[in-house]
Amino acid sequence: MTYERTIGDTILAVDQISLSFGGVRALSDISFSVRQHEVFAIIGPNGAGKSSMLNCINGFYHPQKGTITFKGKTRRQVRPSEAARDGIARTFQNIALFSGMSTLDNIMTGRNTKMNKGLFWQAIRLGPAEKEEMEHRAVVERVIDFLEIEAIRKTAVGTLPYGLQKRVELGRALAAEPDLLLLDEPMAGMNLEEKQDMCRFILDVNDEFGTTIVLIEHDMGVVMDISDRVVVLDYGKKLAEGTPDEVRTNQDVIDAYLGVSHGEDE
């Protein structure tokens, strides 16, 4: 399926971010920008600093140097809850669901930052809280329909196959109605059919919801197929940035990551 994307202005700007743990430098003066409605990939070998970069964007890590500007607001440090309220949602490399809870209830937790009524109203489930819960439930049901997981809406996620669990985790992130969706290896551990499904959903999220997506992915076929632009990290440093074709033919990237020698066919 062909998707027509209208790329907008910059929504995320990463400027000279450096992050260290003790004497270990995880990121060194990393800068790049992501535009609205873009699918932007971060690639690189293991230990390149990809997940650390996502953790800086949504507040899990606080860089020692540099700034991150999101929707025009520049900051050095932010808490994950603040990032979520500002419109940043995240999935993780390792599935982080509530295994004993149903698909529906797991996705409902993605609405926590949108809930305005206090614990008292939520506990008695009357009046304003009941109306608010119905509104949140309607959003969640639309996400369930969108991801084609109606059949497992009441199933405990711990009993689901791995690929479906990853889809539920995506649903939880989508329930927050984010402007920016961070996906940390969304297709890790999937078979070919599951990867194809996840690619389709990522493109549909980008196309139908207008959500800007930043993803980490090791499958270069996936990256080259669905990304508008790519940034390459190598041992905490930025190696290259550009379109998939530009990155694929960049000799520094070939030597450091793609593993194709000079003169060889790709």
C-alpha positions in Angstrom: 0.0 0.0 0.0 1.3 3.5 -0.9 1.0 6.2 1.8 1.1 9.9 1.0 2.6 11.8 3.9 2.5 15.5 4.3 5.7 16.3 6.2 5.4 19.4 8.4 7.6 21.6 10.5 10.1 20.3 13.1 8.3 18.8 16.1 11.4 17.4 17.9 14.9 18.9 17.9 17.8 17.1 19.7 20.7 19.5 20.2 24.2 18.4 21.3 23.0 15.8 23.7 25.7 14.1 25.8 25.0 11.4 28.3 27.5 9.6 30.6 27.2 6.9 33.2 30.2 7.3 35.4 33.2 7.2 33.1 31.2 5.6 30.2 30.0 8.0 27.5 26.7 6.7 26.1 26.0 9.7 23.9 28.4 12.3 22.6 27.1 15.6 21.1 24.1 14.1 19.3 22.0 16.4 17.2 19.1 15.7 14.8 15.6 16.9 14.1 12.3 15.1 13.4 9.5 16.7 11.4 5.7 16.4 12.0 4.1 13.3 10.4 7.5 11.7 9.8 8.7 8.2 10.3 12.2 8.6 11.6 14.5 5.7 12.3 17.5 5.5 14.7 19.8 2.6 13.7 23.2 1.4 14.8 25.0 -1.6 16.3 24.4 -2.9 19.8 25.7 -0.4 22.3 25.4 2.5 19.9 23.3 4.5 22.3 19.9 4.2 20.5 17.8 3.3 23.6 19.7 5.8 25.6 18.6 8.5 23.1 14.9 7.5 23.4 15.3 7.6 27.2 16.6 11.1 27.0 13.7 12.2 24.8 11.0 11.0 27.2 12.7 11.8 30.4 14.0 8.4 31.7 17.5 9.7 31.4 18.7 13.2 32.1 21.6 14.2 29.8 24.5 16.1 31.2 24.7 18.4 28.2 22.4 19.6 25.5 18.7 20.4 25.0 15.6 18.7 23.6 13.0 20.9 22.0 9.5 19.4 21.6 6.6 21.3 20.1 8.6 24.5 20.6 9.4 23.9 24.3 13.1 23.6 25.0 14.2 21.7 28.1 17.3 20.1 29.6 15.5 17.7 31.9 11.9 16.4 32.1 10.1 13.7 34.0 8.5 10.8 32.1 5.1 11.9 33.4 5.6 15.4 32.0 6.7 14.0 28.7 3.6 11.9 28.5 1.4 14.9 29.3 3.1 16.9 26.6 2.3 14.2 24.0 5.1 11.7 24.0 4.3 8.0 24.3 6.7 5.1 24.3 7.0 1.3 23.9 9.9 -0.7 25.2 12.4 -3.2 23.8 11.2 -5.7 26.5 7.4 -5.9 26.8 6.2 -4.0 29.9 2.6 -5.1 30.2 0.5 -6.2 33.2 0.4 -9.9 32.4 -2.6 -10.7 34.7 -4.7 -7.9 33.3 -6.8 -8.1 30.2 -6.0 -6.5 26.8 -8.7 -3.9 27.5 -7.4 -3.0 30.9 -3.8 -2.8 29.8 -4.7 -0.4 27.0 -6.9 1.6 29.5 -3.7 2.3 31.5 -2.6 4.4 28.6 -5.3 6.9 29.4 -4.0 7.7 32.9 -2.4 11.0 31.9 -5.8 12.0 30.4 -7.9 11.3 33.5 -8.9 14.5 35.4 -11.1 13.2 38.1 -9.6 12.5 41.5 -9.3 9.1 43.3 -12.6 9.7 45.2 -14.7 10.0 42.1 -12.8 7.1 40.4 -13.4 4.9 43.4 -17.2 5.4 43.6 -17.5 5.4 39.8 -20.4 7.8 39.8 -21.2 11.2 38.3 -18.3 13.0 36.6 -16.0 10.0 37.0 -18.4 7.6 35.3 -18.9 10.0 32.4 -15.1 10.4 32.0 -14.5 6.7 32.1 -17.0 6.1 29.4 -15.2 8.7 27.2 -11.8 7.0 27.9 -13.3 3.6 27.2 -14.6 4.8 23.8 -11.1 5.9 22.8 -9.7 2.5 23.9 -12.3 0.6 22.0 -11.4 2.6 18.8 -7.7 1.6 19.4 -8.7 -2.1 19.8 -10.7 -1.9 16.6 -7.8 -0.2 14.8 -5.3 -2.9 15.8 -7.8 -5.7 15.0 -7.6 -7.2 18.4 -11.3 -7.3 19.3 -11.1 -11.1 19.8 -8.6 -10.8 22.7 -10.0 -7.7 24.4 -10.9 -9.7 27.6 -7.9 -12.1 27.4 -5.2 -11.8 30.0 -2.2 -10.6 28.1 0.2 -13.0 29.8 -1.5 -15.8 27.9 -1.1 -14.2 24.5 1.5 -15.0 21.8 4.5 -12.6 21.7 3.4 -10.8 18.6 0.0 -10.0 20.0 1.6 -8.8 23.2 3.6 -6.3 21.2 0.5 -5.2 19.5 -1.2 -4.6 22.9 1.8 -2.6 24.0 1.4 -0.5 20.9 -2.3 -0.1 21.7 -1.5 1.2 25.2 0.8 3.8 23.7 -1.8 4.8 21.1 -4.4 5.2 23.8 -2.5 8.2 25.1 -3.2 9.9 21.7 0.4 11.0 21.4 1.9 13.6 19.0 5.2 11.7 19.1 5.4 7.9 19.4 8.7 6.3 20.4 9.1 2.7 19.4 12.0 0.7 20.8 12.6 -2.3 18.5 8.8 -2.9 17.9 9.6 -6.0 15.7 12.2 -7.6 17.9 11.6 -11.4 18.2 8.8 -11.4 15.6 8.4 -13.8 12.7 8.0 -12.5 9.1 4.2 -12.4 9.2 4.1 -10.6 12.6 6.7 -8.1 11.2 4.5 -7.4 8.2 1.5 -6.8 10.4 3.5 -4.4 12.7 4.8 -2.5 9.7 1.3 -2.0 8.4 0.1 -0.8 11.8 3.0 1.7 12.1 2.3 3.1 8.7 -1.4 3.3 9.4 -0.8 5.1 12.7 1.4 7.6 10.9 -1.1 8.0 8.0 -4.5 7.9 9.7 -3.7 9.5 13.0 -0.9 11.9 11.8 1.4 10.6 14.6 5.1 11.4 14.3 7.1 8.2 14.9 10.7 7.7 16.0 11.7 4.1 16.0 14.7 1.9 16.7 14.9 -1.2 14.5 17.6 -3.7 13.6 15.8 -5.1 10.5 17.3 -3.0 7.7 14.7 -4.1 5.3 12.0 -2.7 7.6 13.9 0.6 8.1 14.5 1.1 4.4 10.9 0.4 3.6 9.0 2.5 6.1 11.3 5.4 7.1 11.3 8.9 5.7 14.7 9.6 7.2 17.3 7.8 9.2 20.0 8.7 11.8 22.9 6.3 12.4 24.6 6.1 15.8 27.9 4.3 16.4 29.3 4.0 19.9 27.4 7.0 21.1 28.3 9.3 18.2 26.3 10.4 15.2 27.7 8.7 12.1 25.2 9.8 9.4 21.7 11.2 8.8 19.6 11.3 5.7 17.0 9.4 3.6 17.2 5.6 3.6 18.9 5.7 0.1 21.5 8.2 1.3 22.2 6.2 4.4 22.4 3.0 2.5 25.1 4.3 0.2 27.1 6.2 2.8 30.5 4.5 3.0 31.0 5.3 6.7 27.7 3.5 7.5 28.6 0.6 5.2 32.0 0.2 6.9 30.7 0.6 10.4 27.3 -1.0 10.4 26.0 -2.5 7.2 29.1 -4.7 6.7 29.5 -4.2 2.9 33.0 -3.7 1.7 34.1 -1.2 -0.9 33.1 -2.3 -4.4 30.8 -5.1 -3.2 27.2 -5.2 -4.4 24.6 -4.6 -1.7 
